C-alpha cells in the first residue's frame, strides 16, 4: 500500500475506552487530499439522534477492524456531521491525520521494538539497487546471443550501507528485488528498488522514527534538488511476525499513512539532474549523515527554506527571493559573520568565491541588499537605488539559491573544492 494510491475500506469502529460499542463505517484515503472516516451512527450511547449529532467530539484515537480482517488505528480525528430528522441515526465524519493499518495503537508517542522502512521514488535513482544483473552470452550454434538475468538479494533486503548516529539510532540503506507473475509464468514483472530502514536498540516511539525519516527526506531533497516525499512507509514490530517451519521469522508490515502527504514533485526523476548521487559521497556517507542529524549549528530553518524553494511553481514572486535572502542571512548569523547586512552578504559571497558558479554569478551585493530591504520592510522605492523586480529579480534569486546550497554543503563539512566538483557534475536547472 502506497501513499500515492487511494483506498476505501468498510469496517467496524470503536473508541479504545469503550471497545464494546462498535459502529459501522467507511475509511477513505484520497491520495494528496484527505483521510476521512464516515460513521453510520455515533460512539456516544444516547437516547435520540439529536443527542447523537450534538455530542460529537474530537477523538485522539479510533480503533477499527477492516473488511479484510486487518486492525486499523486512526489518530487526531476531527469530527463533522450531517443530520436528517427523518433518519434514526446521524452520519458522523472524522477528518483524520494519521493511520496505521495492521495494528491497534494509542498515539505517536507509543513505544515498542519498532523499525521503520521508507521508500522514496527518487531513492533507487539516487542509490542504484544493483540487485538485477544482465549478462550477454554468444551462442555459436545459431550465430546469436543469449540474455540472462540474475538476482542477488536476501530476505529483508541486501544491506548497502549502515550508519550509527550519535543519538543511538541506526540508518540502513537496503536494496531488494520485486517479482510478480501469473499462472504459467506468462505475464511476469521483475523490478528492483532501494529504501532506508531506521531503528534503535531497545524501545523507540513512532514519533521519533517518523521524525528521523523526515530528516532523511530533507537530506535526499538536497541531494536530488527535488521536494522529496515518501511514497511508502512500513513499520515493523519485532513482536509481530509469522514463523515458518524452518524457524525463520517473517515480520508483517504495518502500513502508515498521513493526510499531510502531497506529492508535490511530479516531474520525471532523472538522476543526472541531481546535485549528487550516493556513489559520489559513499566514502563519506556516514560522516554526512551524522552531521546532518546532529545539526550542531542549528541549520534546520536554513535547510527547510532551501528545500521549500525547490518546489515547482507556475509563477515566481518576490517572496521566493525574500525567503532565500533571509535564509542566506541566517547562515551568516550562525557562522558569526558580523557587520551590517551588506557586509554579511559580501563575506558570504567571498567565502565561496573559488566555486566556479559562485564566481561566475558575481552577485551584486547592493542589488541583493536593496531588494531585500524593499520587499521585507516596504521602504519607499525612491530610498533605494538598486531594487530589482521581474526577470532580473528571478535571476538574482537563482544566484542566491546557489550560494545557499554552498552554505548547507559547507556546514556538512565539504570544502570548496568538493562543492565545486559537485556543482560541475550536476545538470540541475538550479545549478546550471
N, C-alpha and C positions, 0 to 999 in steps of 0.2 A: 504494500500500500504506500502510495506516494503523496507528498504534499501537492503535487501538480495535478492529481486526479481527484475529481469529486466523487462522493459516495452518499448513499442513503440506506439506513438500516432501521427496521422495526424492532421493537423490544419492549421490555418492562423496566420501569424506573422507580427508584425509591431514594429516600434520604438515609444516610448512614445511621442517623439517630432513630429511625423508625423503619427497619427493613421489612416489616410485615405489611406495610401499606404500599403496595406496588400499583403503579399507574401505567397504562399502555401509552406508547408514544413513538415518535419517529425522530431519529437524529439525521440531519442533513448537513453535509460539509460541501460547500461550494468553493472550489479552489480559488484563492486570492480574494474572497469576498466575505464569507460568513461561516459560522459553525452554530447551527440552530437546533434546539430540541423543542419539539411540539408535543405537548401532553394533552390527552383527551380526558381531562379531569384535573384534580388538584392533589397535592401532597397533604393539604390540611383536611382533617376529618371534621367537617361542619355539616349543619343540617340542611342548608339550601344552597342553590347555585350562586346567589348574590354574594353570600359569605365566602364561597369558594373564590370567586373572582376578586373580591376586595382584599382577601388575605394573602395574595401572592407577595412573595418577598425574595430578596437577593439570597441565593444559595451558594455557599462557598464550595460545596461538593455534592454531586449527584452520582449515584451508582446505578448500574443497569446490567441487564443481560440481553444480548442481541439474538436475532433470529438464528444465527449460526452458532449459538451457544457460547460465544465469547463474552467475557466480562468486559465492562467498559466503565471508565471514570471520566466525569466532566467536572472542570474546575472553573470558578469565577463566573457563575451563571446569573445573568441579569434578566429579570422577567419582564414580559409584556403580555397582553392578553386581549381576547375578544369575548364578548358576551352576547348570547342570543336568548332573549327572555322565554322563547318557546322551547329551548333546549333544557334537558335535565342535567347538563354538565357544562362547565366552561372549557374553553380551549386556551391553555397557557403556553406561551412561547418563552424559551430561555435563550438568550444570546450568550454563548459560552466562549471562553478564551482558550482553554486548553482541553485536550482529550487524550486519554490513554485507552487503547484498545488491546485487551489481553490481561487486565488485572484491575483490582479494586484498591485504590489508594486514598489517602486523606487530603494531601496537599503537596506542593512542590518541595516543601521542607522535609518530607518524609525521607528517612534514611534506610539504607539497605546495602547489600553487596551487589551494587549495580555497575554495569558498564554501558556506555552509550556509543552507538555506531552511527556515523553521519555520512551521508553521500551528498556530493555536490555535482551538478552537471559538468563543471569545469575540471573536476578532480582527475579523471583519467587522462585528460589532455595535459594537465599540469604535471602529473606524475604518471607516466605510462605504465600500465599494469605488467606488461611483459609476460603474460601468462600463456597466451597462444602463440606458438611458433610455427612459421610456414617454411616448408622445405621443398625445394625443386630437385627432382632426380631425372636424369636422362634415361629413356627407355630405348635401348638399341634395337629391340625386336621390331617395333613398329615406327621407328625413327621419330619418336615423340618424347614427351616428358610426363612425369607424374608429380602431382602436387599433393603433399601430405601435411596435415595439421596435427600438432601435438600440444597437449595441455599440461602445464606444470603448476599444480596448485595443491592445496591440502585443506582438510576440514578446518573451518574457521577462518580461512584466508591465509595467503602467503605473506609473511612479515617482510616489509621492505625496509622500514626504519623504525627506531624507537627512541623516545626521549623521556627522561625523568625530570620533571620540573622541580623548581625549588620548593614549591608548596606541597610536594608529595604526590601530585598527580602524574599519570603516565599517558603519553600520547603515542599511538602506534599508527604508522602508515601500512595499510594492508591492501592486497590485491587478490582477486578471485575471478573464476570463470562462471558464466551463466549459460546453461544449456537447456533447451526445451525442444520437445518433439511430439509427434502424434503416433498413433498405431501404425506399425510398418515402417517407421522412420522415413516417411515420405515428405514430411514438412518439418525441417529442422532449423533451429536457430542457435547459434553459438556466439557469445559475446564475452567481454572481459571488462572489468572496472576496478577502480581504486577508491578507497574510502579511509576514514580515520576512525579509530576507537580510542575513547578516553575512559580511564578508570583510576581508582585509588585503592590502596590496600586498606582493608577494613571497611567500615561503614561510610557511605557518602550519600548526600541528598541529591534529588533530581535537580534542584535549583543550581547547585554547584556544577554538576555535569553539563547542564544546558548553558550556563554562563561560560564555561571553558570551551564549549562548542562554538558559541558566538564569537569568542576571541579568535579562534582559528578561522572562522568565517571571515572576519575582518582582515586577518593576515592574508588569506587567499585572495581577497578583494584587491589588496595592494599588489600582490604578486601577479595577478591577471589583469589588473586595471579594469575590472568589471565590478558591478554591485552583485556579489555572490550571495546566494541563499541556498540553504539545504533543500534538497529535493526529497530525501528520505531520512527519517530518524527512527532508529530502533533502540530500545533499551532492553538489556539482558539482565535477568536476576539469577544469581548463582544458585538460588534455591528453587528455581522454576525450570525444570528440564525433564526430558524423557530419556530413559536409559535403554540401550539396545541389549540384545542377548550377549554381545561380546563385552558389555560393561562400559561402552562409550556413552558419554552424556551428550545429548543434543539439546542445546539451550533454545527455548522458544522465545521468539521476539515479541516484545510489547511495542505496538506502533504508537508513535507520538505525533500529534497534530497541534498546530497553533493557528488561531484566527489571524495572527499578525503576518503570516506568510503572504507575500505579494507578487513574487515572480517578476521583479522589476526589470531584469535584463533578459530580453527575449532574443537578442541578436545572436546569430550563429557563433558558436565557440570556435575560435581559430587561434591555435597555440602561438603562432608567430606574432600575434598582436599582444602577447603577454609582456609584462615588464621583465619577468624572469621565470623559468621553469624549475622544477625540482632538481634536475641534473646540474643546473648552474650553481646551486647552493647546497648540494647534498653533503659536501665535505664540512659545511658549517651549519647544517640544518639544526642540530641540537643547540648550538650557540645562539642562533637566531630565535628559536622557539623560547628558550629561557629568557632572552632579553625582551621578547615581545610580551610574554606573560608576566614577567616581573614588573615591567613598566616603571622602572625606578625614577624616571624623570616626569612621571605623570603626563605622558603624551597621549593619553586616551582621547581627549577632546580634539587634538590635532589630527589624529588618525581618523576619527569619526567624520570630521568635516571634510577631510580629503576624500574619503570613500563616498560620502554623500555627493561630492562634486562630480563623481564619475557616472552618476545616473543619467541616462539618456533623456533629454528634454527637447520638446519641439521648439521652444522659444527661450532664448538667452535673456537674462535680466541682470540688472545691476546688483541684485542680491547674490548672484553667483560669484561675481567679482568680490563683493564685500566679505563674504564668508571666507574666501581663500586669503584675502588680505589680512583679516583678523587672525586667521589660522597661522599665517607666517609670523605675525607679531607675537602670537602666543609661544611659538618656538623660540623667538628671540628672548622673551622673558624667562623661559625655562632654561635657556642657555646662558642667562645672566649677561646678555648683551645690553649695555646701558646707553643712556643718552636719549635725545628726542626721537620721535618716530622715524624721521628721515635718516638719522644716524643708525638706528637699529636696522632699518631696511638695507641701508648701504653695506653694513657689516655682514648681514646675512648673504647678500649677493656676493661679496668678496670672499666669503668662506668657501664658496663653491665655484670660484672664478676659473679654476683649471678643469672643470667639467665642460666638455665641448659645447653642449647645447646651452648651458647657462652663459658661457662666454659669448656664444653667438646671439643669444637673446638680448644681452646687454640692456637689462631692464632700466628704463628711465625712472630713477627714484622720485624725482619731482612729480612726474605723472602719477606714479603709484600713490604717493602721499596725498597729493591734492585730490585725486579721485576718491581715495578712501575717506578723506575728511568731508568731501561734498556729499557722498552717499550715506555716510554714517551719521554725520552731525547736522545735515541740512543747512550748511552755511550758504551764504549768498554766492552765486556763481561768480559775481564780479570780484569777490575777495580772493579767488584762486585763479592762477593763470594757466594751469596745466591739467585741467579736467578733461577726461576722455569719456566718450559715450559711443554707442553704436558698435560698429565692427572694430574700431580701434580699441574700445574697452574689452571686447571679446578677445582680441589678440593679446592684450595685456594679461587678461585672466589666464590664458593658456600658458603664458610665460611664468606667472606666479605659481600655477599648479606644478609646473616642472620643478620650480625651486622648492616648493613644499615637499614634493616627493624626495628630493635630495635630503631635506631636513629629516624626514622619517627614516630613510635608509641610514643616514649618518647616526641617528640615535640608536640604531640596531648594531652599530659597531663597524659599518662599512666605511672604508676610506674613499677619498675622491677618485682614485684610480679605478677601484672596483665599481663605483657608481657610474663612472664614465663608460666603462666596458658594458655594463648592463644597459645603459641608455642606447649605446651604439647598436646593440643586438636586437633591440625592440622595434617593431613596426607599428606600435600603437599610435593612434592619432593624437593621443595625449603627450606623446614624446616627439614624434616626427613633425 
